[in-house]
Amino acid sequence: MTWDLTALLNAADPQAALAERNLWLVRLLEWLRHAPREEASSGTPLPIVRLKHLLNVLERHPEHAWAFANVIGGVWNDVDAVALFAEVGFAPRMALWHEFLGRLRRRLLPATTDTRDLAALFELLFPDEADEDWIAAIDDELLARLGLLFAATPDDGWRVEANAAITVLVSSVHAAGLAGPLRVRMDAELVQDKPFHQLPAAWAAVERALAGADDDGAALGSAMQYLHALLDRCRAAALTVPEHLEVHGVSVDLMFSVEQLTARLDRIDALLACLLSHEPQRELLRLVSGLVRVVHERRSLRTLFARHYSLMARKVAERSAETGEHYITRSREEYRDMLRRAAGGGAVLAGTTFLKFGIALLGFTAFWGGFWAGVNYALCFVLIHLLHWTVATKQPAMTAPAMADKLLHIDRDDAIVGFVDEVTHLVRSQVAGIIGNLTVVAPLVLAVQGLCWLAFGAPLVGVRDAEYVLHSLSLFGPSLLFAAFTGTLLFASSMIAGWVENWFVFHRLDSAIAWNPRIVATLGQTRAQRWSHWWRANISGLTANISLGLMLGLAPALFGFVGLGLEVRHVTLSTGQLAAAVGALGVGVMTTWAFWSCVLCIAGIGMLNVGVSFFCAFKVAMRSRGVRLADRKRVYAAIRARLRRQPLSFLIARS
């Protein structure tokens, strides 16, 4: 419904019910925002133009001014203004998911003007993000004229509410600062003087001084100086919590609590500025403008998670990076070691290939077949991990976060050179890993098939399974799509590993294993210490391998349940399956297009396994560190130049 100013002024009724007066205020703000563009002068926000027009009308028509002022004054007297100053922008409980549900509810459910909560009404009055800009653009002359709108409001009414709001905020800061999860993670030196303990008494002293106990202002000045010092001390102590989390593991709920605590400290400063200013109208206007911004930030679900999961993403990436360093070869000796470790992984995966065919022969239902296939993969991957061997396709998801560190100073030429060096090391490592895996898995599977022919007169993997392999790995089938899907599972396993390791470190489980009385009594102190170090060193690798194996087995079954025929294609396992097919059908199959179609498909599977997992992990690593490639052309040009000058450096280690 479109309202004109005359209708709005005639509808102003100080005797109306509170819900009607609140609705009238909402319509008034809508009228200010929806000014026709031709009403605006050059460079002046449209609501400012209409606000000036409104004041001109009120100054010419005292009867409208009286009704107008009494509606606003009546609303102010009937609502809880403390909620506006002390609650807008803050979660009722310092829990991230509770705040998420609250934001989701506000986005989905309509609000009502039938409320005495000024914080809820404020969101209806200023639903547009642009409101912050035009409120801040109000000049001193217009601000002075706005006093007419509050003629019916007691001059010190806002001061009483501001005092009460500071009391509420101080109580919240006091409780949060003394809460165990934050207190034990603050810097010991900064909380040695117990600033959070002293905060309520310091504010009480300021309140007494504001009440006029000392006319010369000496008591107020001294009390304010002490209160500001405590507020700064509390803020500094709270900001040491993220530093602790950087080292000892991240909790998004704790990060959310720290942000809420520091935001309340900022709100206390803003309210004190209003109370002590010689021009409180300007400070109040600045406060209202800031509250509009906070209201819209609280409506954003993306902002909530982007802000509070950024540190978690960085720590997860860093946990993966610690593991990823083991997968990057930088010298000829490391390159040869990677070949050896990949060869060992290929030998284990040859056994995995036969076990997969064996599980398929047992005739399980889709879910249980996928489950036991996942257990097979997981156990084999864990065995490879414990033997310090490697699976080639696991590398890129782990190495991407380590490589992203090279992008932190990409604006420097030497940083670009270092980044290109890391790219060559990474590509070379992938080549070594894939070569090591494939050069062992294929001959070993063929050898087992041949031995079974000699011993039993039939191969371990039969002709029917072999023909299915040739069909499923065809270049023109969906295998390349499945390979890209498998790449996302490889990436997901590295992120799960990083998250679990962060959880392990945050809850100090390594220390618990080493020093828990019951565990020490059971294992003995020496063995408990060894177990502690072992779990700390292997928790990430075990999680990555177990989660990857289970996802490779279960994902097809679970997606098939909802009608999505997604399967997995892993380059090493696919090579083992093709070798088994050759062993069943005879070497003559190697002269057919069906065989070479599978070979080309496996090459594509390898590139997609590696490329997709690396791309996903690299994007997360860059975002978690706030890295922006402002000059990507320089990076790409440097890589192309290295390819032209030293192409073999991407394949072979020279030193």
Backbone hydrogen bonds, N-H to C=O, Kabsch-Sander energy under -0.5 kcal/mol:
donor,donor_aa,acceptor,acceptor_aa,energy
8,L,4,D,-2.0
9,L,5,L,-2.7
10,N,6,T,-2.2
11,A,7,A,-1.5
12,A,8,L,-0.6
12,A,9,L,-0.8
13,D,11,A,-0.6
16,A,13,D,-1.6
21,R,17,A,-2.3
22,N,18,L,-2.8
23,L,19,A,-2.1
24,W,20,E,-2.2
25,L,21,R,-2.0
26,V,22,N,-2.1
27,R,23,L,-2.2
28,L,24,W,-2.0
29,L,25,L,-2.2
30,E,26,V,-2.0
31,W,27,R,-2.3
32,L,28,L,-1.9
33,R,29,L,-2.1
34,H,30,E,-2.0
35,A,32,L,-0.7
39,E,36,P,-1.9
40,A,37,R,-1.5
44,T,41,S,-1.7
48,I,45,P,-0.6
49,V,45,P,-1.6
50,R,46,L,-2.0
51,L,47,P,-2.3
52,K,48,I,-2.3
53,H,49,V,-1.8
54,L,50,R,-2.7
55,L,51,L,-2.3
56,N,52,K,-2.2
57,V,53,H,-2.2
58,L,54,L,-2.5
59,E,55,L,-2.3
60,R,56,N,-1.3
61,H,57,V,-1.5
64,H,61,H,-0.6
65,A,61,H,-2.1
66,W,62,P,-2.7
67,A,63,E,-1.8
68,F,64,H,-2.9
69,A,65,A,-2.7
70,N,66,W,-2.2
71,V,67,A,-2.1
72,I,68,F,-2.0
73,G,69,A,-2.8
74,G,70,N,-2.4
75,V,71,V,-2.4
76,W,72,I,-2.4
77,N,73,G,-2.0
78,D,74,G,-1.6
79,V,75,V,-1.4
80,D,116,R,-3.7
81,A,79,V,-1.0
83,A,80,D,-0.5
85,F,81,A,-1.6
86,A,82,V,-2.9
87,E,83,A,-2.1
88,V,83,A,-1.1
88,V,84,L,-0.6
90,F,87,E,-2.3
95,A,93,R,-2.3
99,E,95,A,-2.0
100,F,96,L,-2.2
101,L,97,W,-2.2
102,G,98,H,-1.9
103,R,99,E,-2.5
104,L,100,F,-2.6
105,R,101,L,-2.2
106,R,102,G,-2.1
107,R,103,R,-1.9
108,L,104,L,-1.9
109,L,105,R,-2.7
115,T,113,T,-2.0
118,L,80,D,-1.3
118,L,116,R,-0.8
121,L,117,D,-2.1
122,F,118,L,-2.4
123,E,119,A,-1.1
124,L,120,A,-0.9
125,L,121,L,-2.1
126,F,122,F,-1.9
131,D,128,D,-1.7
132,E,129,E,-1.2
134,W,130,A,-1.6
135,I,131,D,-2.2
136,A,132,E,-2.0
137,A,133,D,-1.1
138,I,135,I,-1.3
143,L,139,D,-2.3
144,A,140,D,-2.2
145,R,141,E,-1.7
146,L,142,L,-1.5
147,G,144,A,-1.2
148,L,145,R,-1.8
149,L,146,L,-1.6
150,F,147,G,-1.0
151,A,148,L,-1.4
153,T,150,F,-1.4
157,G,154,P,-1.9
160,V,156,D,-1.9
161,E,157,G,-1.8
162,A,158,W,-2.5
163,N,159,R,-2.7
164,A,160,V,-2.2
165,A,161,E,-2.5
166,I,162,A,-2.4
167,T,163,N,-2.0
168,V,164,A,-2.1
169,L,165,A,-2.7
170,V,166,I,-3.1
171,S,167,T,-2.1
172,S,168,V,-2.0
173,V,169,L,-2.7
174,H,170,V,-2.7
175,A,171,S,-2.3
176,A,172,S,-2.7
177,G,173,V,-2.8
178,L,174,H,-1.2
179,A,175,A,-0.8
179,A,176,A,-0.7
182,L,179,A,-0.7
183,R,179,A,-2.9
184,V,180,G,-2.3
185,R,182,L,-1.2
186,M,182,L,-0.5
186,M,183,R,-1.2
191,V,187,D,-1.3
192,Q,189,E,-0.7
194,K,191,V,-1.3
198,Q,194,K,-1.6
199,L,195,P,-0.9
202,A,198,Q,-2.2
203,W,199,L,-2.3
204,A,200,P,-2.3
205,A,201,A,-1.9
206,V,202,A,-1.6
207,E,203,W,-2.5
208,R,204,A,-2.1
209,A,205,A,-1.9
210,L,206,V,-2.7
211,A,207,E,-1.5
212,G,209,A,-1.4
213,A,208,R,-1.2
217,G,214,D,-1.4
221,G,217,G,-2.4
222,S,218,A,-2.3
223,A,219,A,-2.7
224,M,220,L,-2.8
225,Q,221,G,-2.1
226,Y,222,S,-2.0
227,L,223,A,-2.4
228,H,224,M,-2.8
229,A,225,Q,-1.9
230,L,226,Y,-2.1
231,L,227,L,-2.6
232,D,228,H,-2.5
233,R,229,A,-2.1
234,C,230,L,-2.8
235,R,231,L,-2.4
236,A,232,D,-2.5
237,A,233,R,-2.2
238,A,234,C,-2.5
239,L,235,R,-2.1
240,T,237,A,-1.2
241,V,238,A,-1.5
244,H,240,T,-1.8
245,L,241,V,-2.4
246,E,242,P,-2.2
247,V,243,E,-1.0
247,V,244,H,-0.6
248,H,244,H,-2.8
249,G,245,L,-1.3
255,M,251,S,-2.1
256,F,252,V,-2.4
257,S,253,D,-2.2
258,V,254,L,-2.4
259,E,255,M,-2.3
260,Q,256,F,-2.4
261,L,257,S,-2.4
262,T,258,V,-2.6
263,A,259,E,-2.4
264,R,260,Q,-2.0
265,L,261,L,-1.9
266,D,262,T,-2.1
267,R,263,A,-2.1
268,I,264,R,-2.3
269,D,265,L,-2.0
270,A,266,D,-2.2
271,L,267,R,-2.5
272,L,268,I,-2.5
273,A,269,D,-2.1
274,C,270,A,-1.6
275,L,271,L,-2.3
276,L,272,L,-2.2
277,S,273,A,-1.2
282,R,279,E,-0.8
283,E,279,E,-1.2
284,L,280,P,-3.0
285,L,281,Q,-2.3
286,R,282,R,-2.1
287,L,283,E,-2.3
288,V,284,L,-2.7
289,S,285,L,-2.4
290,G,286,R,-2.1
291,L,287,L,-2.2
292,V,288,V,-2.1
293,R,289,S,-1.6
294,V,290,G,-2.2
295,V,291,L,-2.4
296,H,292,V,-1.7
297,E,293,R,-2.0
298,R,294,V,-2.2
299,R,295,V,-0.6
300,S,296,H,-0.7
300,S,297,E,-0.8
301,L,299,R,-0.6
304,L,300,S,-1.3
305,F,301,L,-1.9
306,A,302,R,-2.9
307,R,303,T,-2.1
308,H,304,L,-1.7
309,Y,305,F,-2.3
313,A,309,Y,-2.9
314,R,310,S,-2.1
315,K,311,L,-2.5
316,V,312,M,-2.7
317,A,313,A,-2.5
318,E,314,R,-2.5
319,R,315,K,-2.7
320,S,316,V,-2.2
321,A,317,A,-2.4
322,E,318,E,-2.2
323,T,319,R,-1.4
324,G,320,S,-3.0
325,E,321,A,-1.9
326,H,323,T,-1.5
327,Y,324,G,-1.8
328,I,325,E,-1.0
329,T,327,Y,-0.5
329,T,425,H,-0.6
335,Y,331,S,-2.2
336,R,332,R,-2.5
337,D,333,E,-2.2
338,M,334,E,-2.2
339,L,335,Y,-2.1
340,R,336,R,-2.2
341,R,337,D,-2.7
342,A,338,M,-2.7
343,A,339,L,-2.2
344,G,340,R,-2.0
345,G,341,R,-2.0
346,G,342,A,-2.4
347,A,343,A,-1.8
348,V,344,G,-1.8
349,L,345,G,-2.3
350,A,346,G,-1.3
351,G,347,A,-1.1
352,T,348,V,-1.7
353,T,349,L,-2.0
354,F,350,A,-1.5
355,L,351,G,-2.3
356,K,352,T,-2.2
357,F,353,T,-1.8
358,G,354,F,-2.2
359,I,355,L,-2.5
360,A,356,K,-2.0
361,L,357,F,-1.5
362,L,358,G,-0.7
362,L,359,I,-0.9
363,G,360,A,-1.1
364,F,359,I,-0.5
369,G,365,T,-3.1
370,G,366,A,-2.2
371,F,367,F,-2.8
372,W,368,W,-2.5
373,A,369,G,-1.8
374,G,370,G,-2.5
375,V,371,F,-2.4
376,N,372,W,-2.2
377,Y,373,A,-2.5
378,A,374,G,-3.1
379,L,375,V,-2.8
380,C,376,N,-2.1
381,F,377,Y,-2.9
382,V,378,A,-2.6
383,L,379,L,-2.3
384,I,380,C,-2.3
385,H,381,F,-2.2
386,L,382,V,-2.9
387,L,383,L,-1.9
388,H,385,H,-1.5
389,W,384,I,-2.9
390,T,341,R,-1.7
394,K,391,V,-1.4
395,Q,392,A,-1.7
398,M,394,K,-0.9
398,M,395,Q,-0.9
399,T,395,Q,-2.8
400,A,396,P,-2.1
402,A,398,M,-0.7
403,M,399,T,-2.3
404,A,400,A,-2.1
405,D,401,P,-0.8
405,D,402,A,-0.6
406,K,403,M,-1.7
407,L,404,A,-1.9
408,L,405,D,-1.3
410,I,407,L,-1.4
412,R,409,H,-1.8
416,I,412,R,-1.6
417,V,413,D,-2.1
418,G,414,D,-2.2
419,F,415,A,-2.3
420,V,416,I,-2.7
421,D,417,V,-2.4
422,E,418,G,-2.0
423,V,419,F,-2.1
424,T,420,V,-2.4
425,H,421,D,-2.4
426,L,422,E,-2.5
427,V,423,V,-2.8
428,R,424,T,-2.5
429,S,425,H,-2.1
430,Q,426,L,-2.3
431,V,427,V,-2.4
432,A,428,R,-2.5
433,G,429,S,-2.6
434,I,430,Q,-2.8
435,I,431,V,-2.7
436,G,432,A,-2.6
437,N,433,G,-2.3
438,L,434,I,-2.8
439,T,435,I,-2.5
440,V,436,G,-0.5
440,V,437,N,-0.8
441,V,437,N,-2.5
442,A,438,L,-1.6
444,L,440,V,-2.1
445,V,441,V,-2.2
446,L,442,A,-2.3
447,A,443,P,-2.5
448,V,444,L,-2.2
449,Q,445,V,-2.4
450,G,446,L,-2.6
451,L,447,A,-2.5
452,C,448,V,-2.2
453,W,449,Q,-1.9
454,L,450,G,-2.2
455,A,451,L,-2.8
456,F,452,C,-2.9
457,G,452,C,-0.7
457,G,453,W,-1.4
458,A,452,C,-1.0
462,G,460,L,-0.6
466,A,462,G,-1.9
467,E,463,V,-2.7
468,Y,464,R,-1.8
469,V,465,D,-2.0
470,L,466,A,-2.1
471,H,467,E,-1.9
472,S,468,Y,-3.1
473,L,469,V,-2.2
474,S,471,H,-1.2
477,G,474,S,-1.6
480,L,477,G,-0.5
482,F,478,P,-2.2
483,A,479,S,-2.2
484,A,480,L,-1.9
485,F,481,L,-2.1
486,T,482,F,-2.3
487,G,483,A,-1.8
488,T,484,A,-1.4
489,L,485,F,-1.5
490,L,486,T,-2.2
491,F,487,G,-2.1
492,A,488,T,-2.7
493,S,489,L,-2.2
494,S,490,L,-1.3
495,M,491,F,-1.9
496,I,492,A,-2.6
497,A,493,S,-2.2
498,G,494,S,-2.2
499,W,495,M,-2.5
500,V,496,I,-2.7
501,E,497,A,-2.3
502,N,498,G,-2.2
503,W,499,W,-2.5
504,F,500,V,-2.7
505,V,501,E,-2.6
506,F,502,N,-3.1
507,H,503,W,-2.1
508,R,505,V,-1.4
509,L,504,F,-2.1
512,A,508,R,-2.0
513,I,509,L,-2.5
514,A,510,D,-1.6
515,W,511,S,-2.3
516,N,512,A,-2.3
520,V,516,N,-3.0
521,A,517,P,-2.4
522,T,518,R,-1.8
523,L,519,I,-3.0
524,G,520,V,-2.3
528,A,524,G,-2.5
529,Q,525,Q,-2.1
530,R,526,T,-2.0
531,W,527,R,-2.7
532,S,528,A,-2.3
533,H,529,Q,-2.2
534,W,530,R,-2.4
535,W,531,W,-2.7
536,R,532,S,-2.2
537,A,533,H,-2.0
538,N,534,W,-1.7
539,I,535,W,-2.1
542,L,538,N,-2.9
543,T,539,I,-2.1
544,A,540,S,-2.6
545,N,541,G,-2.3
546,I,542,L,-2.6
547,S,543,T,-2.7
548,L,544,A,-2.1
549,G,545,N,-2.4
550,L,546,I,-2.5
551,M,547,S,-2.3
552,L,548,L,-2.6
553,G,549,G,-1.7
554,L,550,L,-3.1
555,A,551,M,-2.2
557,A,553,G,-0.6
558,L,554,L,-2.7
559,F,555,A,-2.8
560,G,556,P,-2.2
561,F,557,A,-1.3
562,V,558,L,-0.8
562,V,559,F,-0.7
563,G,560,G,-1.4
564,L,559,F,-2.8
565,G,563,G,-0.7
566,L,564,L,-1.8
569,R,482,F,-0.7
574,S,570,H,-3.3
575,T,571,V,-1.8
576,G,572,T,-2.1
577,Q,573,L,-2.2
578,L,574,S,-2.4
579,A,575,T,-2.4
580,A,576,G,-2.0
581,A,577,Q,-2.0
582,V,578,L,-2.2
583,G,579,A,-2.2
584,A,580,A,-1.4
585,L,581,A,-2.6
586,G,582,V,-2.1
589,V,586,G,-1.7
590,M,587,V,-1.8
591,T,588,G,-1.8
592,T,589,V,-1.6
596,W,592,T,-1.6
597,S,593,W,-2.9
598,C,594,A,-1.5
599,V,595,F,-2.0
600,L,596,W,-2.5
601,C,597,S,-2.0
602,I,598,C,-2.6
603,A,599,V,-1.9
604,G,600,L,-2.0
605,I,601,C,-2.7
606,G,602,I,-2.5
607,M,603,A,-2.0
608,L,604,G,-2.5
609,N,605,I,-3.1
610,V,606,G,-2.3
611,G,607,M,-3.2
612,V,608,L,-2.4
613,S,608,L,-0.5
613,S,609,N,-1.3
614,F,610,V,-2.3
615,F,611,G,-2.7
616,C,612,V,-2.5
617,A,613,S,-2.1
618,F,614,F,-2.8
619,K,615,F,-2.3
620,V,616,C,-2.0
621,A,617,A,-2.5
622,M,618,F,-2.5
623,R,619,K,-2.4
624,S,620,V,-2.7
625,R,621,A,-1.2
626,G,623,R,-1.1
627,V,622,M,-2.7
630,A,628,R,-1.7
632,R,629,L,-0.7
634,R,631,D,-0.8
635,V,631,D,-1.0
636,Y,632,R,-2.9
637,A,633,K,-2.7
638,A,634,R,-2.0
639,I,635,V,-2.1
640,R,636,Y,-2.6
641,A,637,A,-2.4
642,R,638,A,-1.9
643,L,639,I,-2.1
644,R,640,R,-2.0
645,R,641,A,-2.4
646,Q,642,R,-3.0
649,S,646,Q,-1.2
650,F,647,P,-1.3
651,L,648,L,-1.8
652,I,648,L,-3.1
